[in-house]
Amino acid sequence: MKGIEIVWLSKTDLTNLNSGEGESNFIDVKKFKKNGVEYPYVSGQAMRYYIKEAIRRNLDENEFMCVPDDKGETCGNIKDCIGCDLFGFMKPEKNVGARTRISPVKVSPAIGLLPFDENSAVDFLTRKYRGGEKAEGDIVNVEIGVNIYKVGVAIDVKRVGGEEKIENGAVKIDYAIDEDERKNRISKVIESLRYLSDYSKQARLLTDFTPDFIIIAFQEIYSHRLQKAIDLKDNRINIGVLKIILEDVSEYSPKIFVGLVPNFFENEEEVKNLFKDLNIEVKAPHVAIKDALSYLDEINL
């Protein structure tokens, strides 16, 4: 197996998951434009942070994940540090310049699929402080909105736990850990999707960002094709696109897992029938994730 591709949808409550530059008294939502219409998004950097923190929260006592120092540098020890192994690093070294590791875990921005203006509001936040004889404060405007976000994760399985080396003109991977530990680290990425929680503004804008519709493919070819499988418009999944992408990905994916919460989109039965025709069972998202973890445990990397 060379890669694991994951794509999912998540519906949020009123929240601000990733702020833009804004002004001193205005906290906006990051947005992009498509055909002149603004949609919210959460940056790939923020998504990586959410996943890393979900992994960190659930480490065992004997597992290690370093914390960046005051210069933002990490330890660079992929043998012992789960974070440096999975998410890469750039570490300056004397007489070398910088030692870098490309992250085996790739994360897409979370793309909002509903127009922002039609699904948003401005919330008023009062920042109070005591000054002189009475309490004073500032009024801050915070953009918030509900939306459905599409997110993707790709795991380069072959590179987890190892460094690429050139030997006799060929590229080989020198592993610092055994296969069981490689599986353990890969499983932490997949499992973290059930426990995403450390996104911004949650003290007063609590919401859930875990998958409501998820597809997980174990691939013998490293490809990001699955990221185009989900096309949602007017609360309906584009069956034609989903069918073509799944037929393509299935040719090099011995196992695909699908999870879906009930009544998430209008043509749910049509989607389920498509998966049934492809011999893919649709379960609850948390069950699909647990089944994927069990499959990972059984196979050889």
N, C-alpha and C positions, 0 to 999 in steps of 0.2 A: 504494500500500500504506500502511495506517495503523498496523498493529501486528503484532508477532510475539509469539505466546503459546507458552510452553514449560512442560511439566509432566513430572516424572520421579520414578522410584523408585530408591532406592539402599539396598543392604543393607550394614550395617557389621559389623565385628568388635567384640570387647569394647572399649568406649571410653566416654569422657565428653566429648561434643562441645560442651556448653554448660552450665556449672555454674549452680546456683541460689545463693541467698544463703548457705545453710548456716551452720555455726558455725566457730570457729577451728580445730578439729581434725576437722571433717567437711565433705567436699566433695561436695555432692549433685548430682543431675541435675535440670535443669528439667523439670517435669511439669505436665500438665493432667489433669482428670478428665472421663470420659465414662461416664455410667450407673454412677457409683460406682467405676469402674476407672481406675487411673492409667496414663497413657501419657507417654513422654518427648517433648520437643520441643526444637528449636533456634530461638532467636528470629529474627525477621526482621532485626533489627539485626546479629546475628552472621552471618547468611547474606549480607547485603550486604557485610560486611567480608571474608568468604571470597572472594566474587566480585571485589571491588576488588583484593585482594592477588594473586589469580590473574592479573588484567589487568596489575597493576604489574610482576609478575615477568617478563612477556613483552613489555614495551615495547621498541620499537626505540630505537636510540641518539638519534634525532632527535625522539622523542616525549616529552611532558611530562605528569606527573601529580603535582600538588603534595602536600605532606605537611602536615596541620593543625598550626598553631602551638600554643604552650603554653596558649592559650585555646580550642583546638579549632576555630579558624576556618580556613577554606581561602581560596584566592586569589580565587575568584569570577570567573575569566577563562575563559569557556566557549570562546573562540576557540582558546586555546593549551592549556588544561588539560583533558585527557580526563576526569579524575575529577569536576571541577566540572560539566562538561557532562552526563555520564551520571547522576550520583548527586545532583545538586542541592546547595544550600548555603543558609545564612542568614548574611549578613555585615553586621554593624552599620556604619552610615555616619553621619557628622555631618549634621545637619539633615534626615535622611531617616528615621532610626529603624533600619531594617534592610532590606537588599536580599535578597530570597529567590528561590530557583529550586526549583520542584517537580521532583523526580527523574523523568526520562523512563523510568528503569528501576525497575520495581516488583518486590519480592521477597516471597514468602510465608514464614512460619515453616516449618521442616521438621517435619512431624508424624509421630511414631512411630505405626506401625499395629499393633504387637504390645504386649500388656500388659506394663508394666515389671516387675512383681513376678515374672512367669513367665520373664523373660529377662534377669535381672540378678544382680549379686553385689556384695559390698563388698570392695574391695582395700585392703591395708594399705601405707601409704607411711611410711617412716622419714625424718624430717628430722634429719640429723646436723649437729652443729657442735662445735667444740672450745672447751671452757671449763675453765679451771683445769688440773689435772693429767691429765685423761682426756677422751675424746670423749663427748659427751652428745647426746641427741636427743629428738624428740617423735614419737609415733605419730599418724598422720593416716589417717582412714578415707575412702576415695574410692569413691563409687557408680559402677559401670560396667555396661554392658549391651550386648547385641546387639539389633538391631532393623532394621526396614525403614521408611525415611522417605519421605514424599511431599513434594515441593518444587515451587514454581511461580515462574516469572519472566515478566513482561510488559514488552515494550519499546514505548513510545509513539514509533513511528518518526518521525512528523511533527515531534515536538518535539526530536529529537536535533540538536544543532548550532544551534538557533535559540531566539529569545525571542518570546513572543507580544506583539503590539502591536495596539492598537485604532486603526483608521483608518476614518473616515467611518461610525462605528457598527458596523463589522465587525471581527472578530478575525482578524489575519493573523500570519504567522510571519516574522520578520526573521532570516535565516540569517547566521551569522558565518563559516561554512566552506562549501566546495563539496560537491557530492554524493559525490564519491569519498571525501572525508574522513569524511563522515557514514556511508557504508557501512563504512569502516574501523573506526570506533568501534562501530557496531552489531555488526560481526563479532567484535570483541574480547569482547563480552558473551557471545555464543553460544559462541565458542571456549574461553572461560574455564571452561566446565562440564567440559571434558576434563581440566583441570589444577587443580581445587580441592585445596588442601593445607594452608593455613595456619589450620586450626581448632585449638581449644585442646587441651591435654593430650597432644600428639602425641609429645613426647620419650620417653614411656614407654607410650603407648597408641596406637601407630601404626595407622591404619586408612585405608580408601579411602571417599570419599563422592561419587565421580563417578557418573553415571547408569548403571543397569543396564537400565532400561526408560524410554524417553524418547519424547515426542511433541512435535513442533515444527510450529506452524501459522503460515503467512504470511497475514495477514488484511487484507481490504479494509475491514473494520469493526473499530473498536477495541472489543474485548470480552474479558472474563475467563472466558467460558463454559467454555473447555477445562479449567479448573482442576478441574472436577467429573468429568472423564472417567474417572479411575482410582479404582476402588473395590475394594480388596483385602481379602478376608476368608477365613480358613482357607487361605491360600496359593492362592486362586483369584480371578481377576479377574471382576467382575460384568459379564458380557457384555451384558446388557440395558442397563445404564447406559452402558457404553462405546459401544454402537451408537447410542443416542439422542443422546448428546452429539456424537459424530462426525458424524452426519447433520446435526445443527444447525449445527455449526461449518463443515462442508464447503460450506454454501451461500454463505458469504462468505470462504472460504479457498481460493484457487486452487492452493495447494500445501501438502501436509502430509507431513512426514518422520517415520519411526518407526524406533527402534533398540531391540534386545532381545538380551540375552545368553541363551544356551541354558539351558533347564531352570530358569528363574528362578521360575516358578510352575507349578502343576499343570496347568491347562488351557491350556497354551501353544499347542497346535495349534488349539484353538477360537478363541483370540485371533487367531492368524495368519490363519485362514480368514475372520474378520470383516474384517480389513484388506484381504485379497485381494478380497473381495466389493465393497469400496469403492475398488478400484484403487489401494491404497496398499501399496507394497513395504516389507517388513520387513527391515532390515539390522542389522548390528552397531551399537551406539550410536555409536562413534567414526566409523563410515562415514556414519551418518545425519547427524551434526553436520557432517562435511566436505561432504556433499551440500547441506545447508542453506546453508553458506557459499558454495558455488559458485553456487547459485541466487540468493542475495543479490547476488553480483557481476554477474549477468547482467541483472537487472531494473532498471527505473527506479523511484526512490523517489517 
